[in-house]
Structures are given as C-alpha cells and as structure tokens.
C-alpha cells in the first residue's frame, strides 16, 4: 500500500511496526488523506505461512524521515482510540 510517491527523492525510514491489517488500512487512509508519502510493507510470506508476522509484527510503515513525528502521533492517536 502506498500513495503516489517517488522513493528515490526521499530517504525512507521504518517509522513503526504495524500490528494488523486493519491498522495498516486505517493508517494508509489517514496518511493518503493528509498527502503524507508512505509505504506499508507486510511481513507475510506465504512460503512460511505468516511465521514472520508472529515474530516481527504484521508489517512496517515506511516514510520520509521528515514525517516521522507526525506519523508517530497519528499512530498513537489510532491506537489510543482503539483502547478507549
């Protein structure tokens, strides 16, 4: 999942580990709506039947370093809203 990005022009970093597919979809929607470049990478590998997802989390969200703080705040908000 990603929006219209050119990863060659920005240094992308791993911002956070995503806990599940629903969180990934919600974050992708919010980041796209805010025009924040991002890439969501799943750790699922069919050859290992999802083994890496149990060890590493569902996946990662990658984005240019300049958006790290903003994305972390969005993730905190999403996760806290789920626990309310």
Secondary structure, DSSP 8 states (H G I E B T S, - for coil): -B-S--TTTS-EEEEEEE-SHHHHHHHHHHHHHTT---EEEE---GGGTTHHHHHH-SEEEEEEGGGHHHHHHHHHHHHHHHH-
